[in-house]
Amino acid sequence: MRDEARAVVGAARRAGSGPGRERDLVAQSLKAAAAALLAWMVAREWLGDPMALMAPWVAVVLVQATVYSSLRRAAQQFAAICVGTLLASVAQVVTGDTLVALALSVPVLMLLSNWPRLGDQGIYATTVALFTLTTGAVSGSAIGHRLAQAALGAVIGVAVNALVLPPIHLRDVRENLAALAHEAGDVLTGIAEDLRQGDWDASTAANWSHASTRLARRLDGLRAARGWSEESLRLTRGWLRAFHRVPLDVPAGGEDERWSRITGHVAALTRALTAAVDDNRIAGPPDGTTGESYARLLALLGEACRRESRSLLESCGRTARQESHSHDPRRRAEAAMRELHRTLQTSLRDHAGLSAARTAVLGTLLLQAENIWAEIERPGEDGNLDSAVRVRRS
């Protein structure tokens, strides 16, 4: 309970401190409440409908995460409500008994709720049928009131979502991309620390595998955020840009692919290390001076990932002096990695004359490290490592 309380307090602070997911959630919640209140006022106070329930019910449900999803679900829900209301009413009129009408209509509607065309709104066909039969409102006027209110609620819910701070999720892409980069840095740094300690066992290998799995889940989160961001601009891109509500500094889709490749290389590295620490294998991970050099290389790669994570979250309006200063650690890290790379290449040539198994292990690990470096430093920029062909040629 204390942890939950701390999480709630932290979310409230973040919502009050500045733009973010928490503030977006507050805005959507308040919009849903406002849509329900407006729908009830229109249905009950202005139109004088004594059954003013369906309109606020539908309105609050249709304030969705994007305008496009609101429109899609409005159509699905209205179709489900029409089917449920009509089928329940017909069953009641034909049988004249509420229990028999329920027995006839509910199984059919439950099957219909699984129809993919209705999405997750299909269940409303059954709930509306239950509401219709239990209230006994099966007359033509009652059916007309219910369907009209459903349409009114759908219009109000979609309109509120589209016209009042329409939700956009472009910020989520940057946050998820930064989280993925930071997680990749944590994984590489953790492996480097384990290699320095030199105490490897099945538990250590399991931790590496779990870390790689967590990184893959981060990548899934990034892809989901990219999908939400693209959907949030459907039908709204033009006038959102006119009101300057679409940020222009959203990371390009190519960054998702780049970090997807980095995630794949980290996963390959962890698999190679996990296989190397297996007692049934001939050769283990690099140890001694070679192991220390490789651990330092991974630590530098991890710090490079974290540096990219921080840069993604920083303001874009940095001065030239700040930009130059931010490159200093990167240049020093590149020089250190270049030196470590030469040391490891020398070790690889030395191992080639002693043990084919150890050469294969070290070559595989060095290849994955080079692949990660090549992606992090973006080929074509100054000071980058040559391609991983160096390992293959060695």
NUKOLVEX-230753 format. One record per residue (C-alpha): residue in three letters; x, y, z. Coordinates in steps of 0.25 Angstrom, whole numbers, plus 2048, in hexadecimal, padded with zeros to 3 digits. Example, Ala and Ser with C-alpha at 12.3 -4.5 7.8 and 13.67 -1.06 7.14 Angstrom:
! NUKOLVEX-230753
node r->ALA	east->831	north->7EE	up->81F
node r->SER	east->837	north->7FC	up->81D
! end
This chain:
! NUKOLVEX-230753
node r->MET	east->800	north->800	up->800
node r->ARG	east->80B	north->809	up->803
node r->ASP	east->811	north->807	up->7F5
node r->GLU	east->804	north->809	up->7EF
node r->ALA	east->803	north->816	up->7F7
node r->ARG	east->811	north->81B	up->7F3
node r->ALA	east->80D	north->818	up->7E4
node r->VAL	east->801	north->820	up->7E5
node r->VAL	east->808	north->82C	up->7EB
node r->GLY	east->813	north->82B	up->7E1
node r->ALA	east->809	north->82B	up->7D6
node r->ALA	east->802	north->837	up->7DB
node r->ARG	east->80F	north->83E	up->7DD
node r->ARG	east->813	north->83B	up->7CE
node r->ALA	east->805	north->83F	up->7C9
node r->GLY	east->807	north->84D	up->7D0
node r->SER	east->815	north->84F	up->7CD
node r->GLY	east->814	north->84F	up->7BE
node r->PRO	east->80F	north->848	up->7B1
node r->GLY	east->810	north->839	up->7B1
node r->ARG	east->808	north->82C	up->7B1
node r->GLU	east->802	north->82F	up->7BF
node r->ARG	east->7FD	north->83D	up->7BA
node r->ASP	east->7F7	north->837	up->7AD
node r->LEU	east->7F0	north->82D	up->7B6
node r->VAL	east->7EA	north->837	up->7BF
node r->ALA	east->7E5	north->83F	up->7B2
node r->GLN	east->7DF	north->833	up->7AC
node r->SER	east->7D8	north->82F	up->7B9
node r->LEU	east->7D2	north->83D	up->7BB
node r->LYS	east->7CE	north->83E	up->7AC
node r->ALA	east->7C6	north->830	up->7AE
node r->ALA	east->7BF	north->836	up->7BA
node r->ALA	east->7BC	north->843	up->7B3
node r->ALA	east->7B6	north->83B	up->7A7
node r->ALA	east->7AD	north->833	up->7B0
node r->LEU	east->7A8	north->83F	up->7B7
node r->LEU	east->7A6	north->846	up->7AA
node r->ALA	east->79E	north->83A	up->7A4
node r->TRP	east->796	north->839	up->7B1
node r->MET	east->792	north->848	up->7B1
node r->VAL	east->78E	north->847	up->7A2
node r->ALA	east->786	north->83B	up->7A3
node r->ARG	east->77F	north->83E	up->7B0
node r->GLU	east->77F	north->84D	up->7B2
node r->TRP	east->77E	north->852	up->7A3
node r->LEU	east->777	north->846	up->79C
node r->GLY	east->76E	north->842	up->7A9
node r->ASP	east->771	north->833	up->7A7
node r->PRO	east->76E	north->82C	up->7B4
node r->MET	east->777	north->820	up->7B0
node r->ALA	east->783	north->829	up->7B0
node r->LEU	east->78D	north->81D	up->7B2
node r->MET	east->792	north->818	up->7A5
node r->ALA	east->798	north->826	up->7A0
node r->PRO	east->7A2	north->828	up->7AC
node r->TRP	east->7A5	north->819	up->7AC
node r->VAL	east->7A9	north->819	up->79D
node r->ALA	east->7B0	north->827	up->79E
node r->VAL	east->7B9	north->823	up->7AA
node r->VAL	east->7BD	north->816	up->7A3
node r->LEU	east->7C1	north->81D	up->796
node r->VAL	east->7CB	north->827	up->79B
node r->GLN	east->7D6	north->81E	up->796
node r->ALA	east->7E5	north->81F	up->795
node r->THR	east->7E4	north->825	up->787
node r->VAL	east->7DA	north->82C	up->77E
node r->TYR	east->7DB	north->820	up->774
node r->SER	east->7D8	north->816	up->77E
node r->SER	east->7CC	north->81E	up->784
node r->LEU	east->7C6	north->81E	up->776
node r->ARG	east->7C8	north->80F	up->774
node r->ARG	east->7C3	north->80B	up->781
node r->ALA	east->7B7	north->814	up->780
node r->ALA	east->7B3	north->80D	up->773
node r->GLN	east->7B5	north->800	up->77A
node r->GLN	east->7AE	north->803	up->787
node r->PHE	east->7A2	north->809	up->780
node r->ALA	east->7A1	north->7FD	up->777
node r->ALA	east->7A2	north->7F4	up->783
node r->ILE	east->797	north->7FC	up->78B
node r->CYS	east->78E	north->7FC	up->77F
node r->VAL	east->78F	north->7EC	up->77D
node r->GLY	east->78D	north->7EA	up->78C
node r->THR	east->781	north->7F3	up->78E
node r->LEU	east->77A	north->7EE	up->782
node r->LEU	east->77C	north->7DF	up->784
node r->ALA	east->779	north->7E0	up->793
node r->SER	east->76C	north->7E8	up->790
node r->VAL	east->768	north->7DE	up->785
node r->ALA	east->76A	north->7D2	up->78E
node r->GLN	east->762	north->7D9	up->799
node r->VAL	east->756	north->7DC	up->790
node r->VAL	east->756	north->7CE	up->789
node r->THR	east->757	north->7C6	up->796
node r->GLY	east->750	north->7D0	up->7A0
node r->ASP	east->759	north->7CB	up->7AB
node r->THR	east->766	north->7D2	up->7B0
node r->LEU	east->76D	north->7C5	up->7B4
node r->VAL	east->76A	north->7BE	up->7A7
node r->ALA	east->76F	north->7CA	up->79F
node r->LEU	east->77C	north->7CB	up->7A7
node r->ALA	east->77E	north->7BC	up->7A5
node r->LEU	east->77C	north->7BE	up->796
node r->SER	east->783	north->7CB	up->794
node r->VAL	east->78F	north->7CB	up->79D
node r->PRO	east->796	north->7BF	up->797
node r->VAL	east->795	north->7C4	up->789
node r->LEU	east->79A	north->7D2	up->78E
node r->MET	east->7A6	north->7CC	up->795
node r->LEU	east->7AA	north->7C4	up->789
node r->LEU	east->7A8	north->7D1	up->781
node r->SER	east->7B1	north->7D9	up->78B
node r->ASN	east->7BD	north->7D1	up->786
node r->TRP	east->7BB	north->7D5	up->777
node r->PRO	east->7C8	north->7DC	up->774
node r->ARG	east->7C1	north->7E7	up->76C
node r->LEU	east->7BB	north->7EC	up->77A
node r->GLY	east->7C9	north->7EC	up->780
node r->ASP	east->7C8	north->7EE	up->790
node r->GLN	east->7BB	north->7F5	up->78E
node r->GLY	east->7B3	north->7E8	up->78B
node r->ILE	east->7B0	north->7E5	up->79A
node r->TYR	east->7A7	north->7F2	up->79A
node r->ALA	east->79D	north->7EA	up->792
node r->THR	east->79B	north->7E1	up->79D
node r->THR	east->79B	north->7EB	up->7A8
node r->VAL	east->791	north->7F4	up->7A1
node r->ALA	east->788	north->7E8	up->79F
node r->LEU	east->788	north->7E5	up->7AE
node r->PHE	east->785	north->7F3	up->7B1
node r->THR	east->77A	north->7F3	up->7A7
node r->LEU	east->773	north->7E6	up->7AC
node r->THR	east->775	north->7E9	up->7BB
node r->THR	east->76F	north->7F7	up->7BA
node r->GLY	east->763	north->7F2	up->7B1
node r->ALA	east->765	north->7FD	up->7A7
node r->VAL	east->762	north->7F6	up->79A
node r->SER	east->758	north->800	up->794
node r->GLY	east->75B	north->807	up->787
node r->SER	east->75D	north->814	up->78E
node r->ALA	east->766	north->80E	up->798
node r->ILE	east->76F	north->808	up->78D
node r->GLY	east->76F	north->815	up->786
node r->HIS	east->773	north->81C	up->792
node r->ARG	east->77E	north->813	up->795
node r->LEU	east->784	north->813	up->788
node r->ALA	east->783	north->822	up->786
node r->GLN	east->78A	north->823	up->794
node r->ALA	east->795	north->81A	up->78F
node r->ALA	east->797	north->822	up->783
node r->LEU	east->797	north->82F	up->78B
node r->GLY	east->7A2	north->82A	up->795
node r->ALA	east->7AA	north->825	up->789
node r->VAL	east->7AA	north->832	up->783
node r->ILE	east->7AD	north->83A	up->78F
node r->GLY	east->7B8	north->830	up->794
node r->VAL	east->7BF	north->831	up->786
node r->ALA	east->7BE	north->840	up->785
node r->VAL	east->7C3	north->843	up->793
node r->ASN	east->7CF	north->83A	up->790
node r->ALA	east->7D2	north->840	up->783
node r->LEU	east->7D0	north->84E	up->786
node r->VAL	east->7D5	north->850	up->794
node r->LEU	east->7E4	north->84D	up->795
node r->PRO	east->7E3	north->842	up->78B
node r->PRO	east->7ED	north->837	up->791
node r->ILE	east->7FA	north->836	up->78A
node r->HIS	east->805	north->82B	up->78E
node r->LEU	east->811	north->830	up->787
node r->ARG	east->818	north->833	up->795
node r->ASP	east->817	north->824	up->798
node r->VAL	east->820	north->821	up->78D
node r->ARG	east->82B	north->829	up->792
node r->GLU	east->829	north->824	up->7A0
node r->ASN	east->829	north->815	up->79C
node r->LEU	east->835	north->817	up->793
node r->ALA	east->83C	north->81D	up->79F
node r->ALA	east->838	north->812	up->7A8
node r->LEU	east->83D	north->808	up->79E
node r->ALA	east->84A	north->80E	up->79C
node r->HIS	east->84C	north->80F	up->7AC
node r->GLU	east->848	north->801	up->7AD
node r->ALA	east->852	north->7FC	up->7A3
node r->GLY	east->85D	north->804	up->7AA
node r->ASP	east->859	north->7FD	up->7B7
node r->VAL	east->859	north->7F0	up->7B1
node r->LEU	east->867	north->7F2	up->7AB
node r->THR	east->86C	north->7F8	up->7B8
node r->GLY	east->867	north->7ED	up->7C0
node r->ILE	east->86E	north->7E3	up->7B7
node r->ALA	east->87B	north->7EB	up->7B8
node r->GLU	east->87A	north->7EA	up->7C7
node r->ASP	east->878	north->7DB	up->7C8
node r->LEU	east->884	north->7D9	up->7BE
node r->ARG	east->88D	north->7E2	up->7C7
node r->GLN	east->889	north->7D9	up->7D3
node r->GLY	east->88C	north->7CD	up->7CC
node r->ASP	east->883	north->7C4	up->7D4
node r->TRP	east->879	north->7BE	up->7C9
node r->ASP	east->86F	north->7B3	up->7CC
node r->ALA	east->861	north->7AF	up->7C7
node r->SER	east->85B	north->7BA	up->7D0
node r->THR	east->863	north->7C5	up->7C9
node r->ALA	east->860	north->7BF	up->7BB
node r->ALA	east->851	north->7BF	up->7BF
node r->ASN	east->852	north->7CE	up->7C3
node r->TRP	east->858	north->7D1	up->7B6
node r->SER	east->84C	north->7CA	up->7AF
node r->HIS	east->842	north->7D1	up->7B7
node r->ALA	east->848	north->7DF	up->7B4
node r->SER	east->848	north->7DC	up->7A5
node r->THR	east->839	north->7D8	up->7A7
node r->ARG	east->836	north->7E5	up->7AE
node r->LEU	east->83D	north->7ED	up->7A3
node r->ALA	east->834	north->7E6	up->798
node r->ARG	east->828	north->7EA	up->7A0
node r->ARG	east->82D	north->7F8	up->7A0
node r->LEU	east->82E	north->7F7	up->791
node r->ASP	east->820	north->7F2	up->790
node r->GLY	east->81C	north->7FE	up->798
node r->LEU	east->823	north->807	up->78E
node r->ARG	east->81B	north->801	up->783
node r->ALA	east->80E	north->802	up->78A
node r->ALA	east->811	north->811	up->78D
node r->ARG	east->815	north->813	up->77E
node r->GLY	east->808	north->80D	up->77A
node r->TRP	east->800	north->816	up->783
node r->SER	east->807	north->822	up->77E
node r->GLU	east->804	north->81F	up->770
node r->GLU	east->7F5	north->81C	up->773
node r->SER	east->7F4	north->829	up->77B
node r->LEU	east->7F7	north->831	up->76F
node r->ARG	east->7ED	north->82A	up->766
node r->LEU	east->7E1	north->834	up->762
node r->THR	east->7E8	north->83F	up->76B
node r->ARG	east->7F6	north->841	up->765
node r->GLY	east->7F2	north->84E	up->75D
node r->TRP	east->7EB	north->856	up->767
node r->LEU	east->7F4	north->852	up->772
node r->ARG	east->800	north->857	up->76A
node r->ALA	east->7F8	north->864	up->768
node r->PHE	east->7F6	north->866	up->777
node r->HIS	east->805	north->862	up->779
node r->ARG	east->801	north->856	up->782
node r->VAL	east->80A	north->84C	up->77A
node r->PRO	east->818	north->84C	up->77E
node r->LEU	east->823	north->84D	up->773
node r->ASP	east->82E	north->846	up->77B
node r->VAL	east->828	north->838	up->77C
node r->PRO	east->833	north->82D	up->77A
node r->ALA	east->831	north->827	up->76C
node r->GLY	east->82D	north->819	up->769
node r->GLY	east->83B	north->815	up->765
node r->GLU	east->83F	north->817	up->774
node r->ASP	east->835	north->80C	up->778
node r->GLU	east->83C	north->803	up->76E
node r->ARG	east->84A	north->807	up->772
node r->TRP	east->847	north->803	up->781
node r->SER	east->840	north->7F7	up->77D
node r->ARG	east->84D	north->7F2	up->776
node r->ILE	east->855	north->7F6	up->783
node r->THR	east->84B	north->7EE	up->78B
node r->GLY	east->84D	north->7E2	up->782
node r->HIS	east->85C	north->7E3	up->783
node r->VAL	east->85B	north->7E4	up->792
node r->ALA	east->853	north->7D8	up->792
node r->ALA	east->85D	north->7D1	up->78A
node r->LEU	east->868	north->7D5	up->793
node r->THR	east->861	north->7D0	up->79F
node r->ARG	east->85E	north->7C2	up->798
node r->ALA	east->86C	north->7C1	up->795
node r->LEU	east->870	north->7C4	up->7A3
node r->THR	east->866	north->7BA	up->7A9
node r->ALA	east->86B	north->7AF	up->7A0
node r->ALA	east->879	north->7B2	up->7A4
node r->VAL	east->877	north->7B1	up->7B3
node r->ASP	east->870	north->7A3	up->7B1
node r->ASP	east->878	north->799	up->7B8
node r->ASN	east->876	north->78F	up->7AC
node r->ARG	east->87D	north->799	up->7A3
node r->ILE	east->88C	north->798	up->7A0
node r->ALA	east->88F	north->7A7	up->7A0
node r->GLY	east->88A	north->7B2	up->7AA
node r->PRO	east->889	north->7C1	up->7A9
node r->PRO	east->896	north->7C8	up->7A8
node r->ASP	east->89E	north->7CA	up->7B5
node r->GLY	east->8AA	north->7D0	up->7BA
node r->THR	east->8AF	north->7DD	up->7B3
node r->THR	east->8A6	north->7D9	up->7A7
node r->GLY	east->89A	north->7D8	up->7AF
node r->GLU	east->89D	north->7E5	up->7B6
node r->SER	east->89E	north->7EC	up->7A9
node r->TYR	east->891	north->7E7	up->7A4
node r->ALA	east->88A	north->7EB	up->7B0
node r->ARG	east->88F	north->7F9	up->7AF
node r->LEU	east->88B	north->7F9	up->7A0
node r->LEU	east->87D	north->7F5	up->7A4
node r->ALA	east->87C	north->7FF	up->7B0
node r->LEU	east->880	north->80A	up->7A6
node r->LEU	east->875	north->805	up->79C
node r->GLY	east->86B	north->805	up->7A8
node r->GLU	east->86F	north->814	up->7AB
node r->ALA	east->86D	north->817	up->79C
node r->CYS	east->85F	north->812	up->79D
node r->ARG	east->85C	north->81A	up->7A9
node r->ARG	east->862	north->826	up->7A3
node r->GLU	east->858	north->825	up->797
node r->SER	east->84D	north->822	up->7A1
node r->ARG	east->850	north->82F	up->7A8
node r->SER	east->851	north->837	up->79B
node r->LEU	east->844	north->832	up->797
node r->LEU	east->83D	north->838	up->7A4
node r->GLU	east->845	north->845	up->7A3
node r->SER	east->840	north->852	up->79D
node r->CYS	east->843	north->854	up->78F
node r->GLY	east->846	north->863	up->790
node r->ARG	east->855	north->861	up->795
node r->THR	east->85F	north->86B	up->792
node r->ALA	east->86B	north->868	up->789
node r->ARG	east->874	north->868	up->795
node r->GLN	east->86B	north->85E	up->79D
node r->GLU	east->86B	north->856	up->790
node r->SER	east->87A	north->856	up->78F
node r->HIS	east->87C	north->853	up->79E
node r->SER	east->872	north->847	up->79D
node r->HIS	east->87B	north->841	up->792
node r->ASP	east->887	north->841	up->79B
node r->PRO	east->884	north->834	up->7A3
node r->ARG	east->880	north->82E	up->796
node r->ARG	east->88E	north->831	up->78F
node r->ARG	east->895	north->82C	up->79C
node r->ALA	east->88C	north->81F	up->79C
node r->GLU	east->88F	north->81D	up->78D
node r->ALA	east->89E	north->81E	up->78F
node r->ALA	east->89D	north->814	up->79B
node r->MET	east->895	north->80A	up->792
node r->ARG	east->89E	north->80B	up->787
node r->GLU	east->8AA	north->808	up->790
node r->LEU	east->8A2	north->7FC	up->796
node r->HIS	east->89F	north->7F7	up->788
node r->ARG	east->8AD	north->7F6	up->784
node r->THR	east->8B1	north->7EF	up->791
node r->LEU	east->8A5	north->7E5	up->78F
node r->GLN	east->8A9	north->7E3	up->780
node r->THR	east->8B7	north->7E0	up->785
node r->SER	east->8B2	north->7D6	up->78F
node r->LEU	east->8A9	north->7CF	up->784
node r->ARG	east->8B6	north->7CD	up->77B
node r->ASP	east->8BD	north->7C7	up->787
node r->HIS	east->8B2	north->7BE	up->78A
node r->ALA	east->8B1	north->7B9	up->77C
node r->GLY	east->8BE	north->7B2	up->77E
node r->LEU	east->8BB	north->7AC	up->78B
node r->SER	east->8AC	north->7A7	up->78B
node r->ALA	east->8A2	north->7A7	up->780
node r->ALA	east->896	north->7A6	up->78A
node r->ARG	east->89B	north->7B3	up->792
node r->THR	east->89D	north->7BA	up->785
node r->ALA	east->88F	north->7B7	up->781
node r->VAL	east->889	north->7BC	up->78E
node r->LEU	east->891	north->7C9	up->78E
node r->GLY	east->88F	north->7CC	up->780
node r->THR	east->880	north->7CA	up->781
node r->LEU	east->880	north->7D3	up->78D
node r->LEU	east->888	north->7DE	up->787
node r->LEU	east->880	north->7DD	up->77A
node r->GLN	east->873	north->7E0	up->782
node r->ALA	east->87A	north->7EB	up->789
node r->GLU	east->87E	north->7F2	up->77C
node r->ASN	east->870	north->7F0	up->777
node r->ILE	east->86B	north->7F8	up->783
node r->TRP	east->875	north->802	up->782
node r->ALA	east->873	north->804	up->773
node r->GLU	east->864	north->806	up->775
node r->ILE	east->866	north->810	up->781
node r->GLU	east->870	north->818	up->77A
node r->ARG	east->868	north->818	up->76D
node r->PRO	east->871	north->814	up->761
node r->GLY	east->876	north->820	up->759
node r->GLU	east->879	north->82A	up->765
node r->ASP	east->887	north->82D	up->768
node r->GLY	east->88F	north->824	up->772
node r->ASN	east->887	north->818	up->76F
node r->LEU	east->88C	north->80A	up->770
node r->ASP	east->88E	north->803	up->763
node r->SER	east->884	north->7F8	up->760
node r->ALA	east->884	north->7EB	up->767
node r->VAL	east->88C	north->7E5	up->75B
node r->ARG	east->898	north->7E7	up->763
node r->VAL	east->894	north->7DC	up->76C
node r->ARG	east->891	north->7D3	up->760
node r->ARG	east->89E	north->7D6	up->75A
node r->SER	east->8A5	north->7D3	up->767
! end
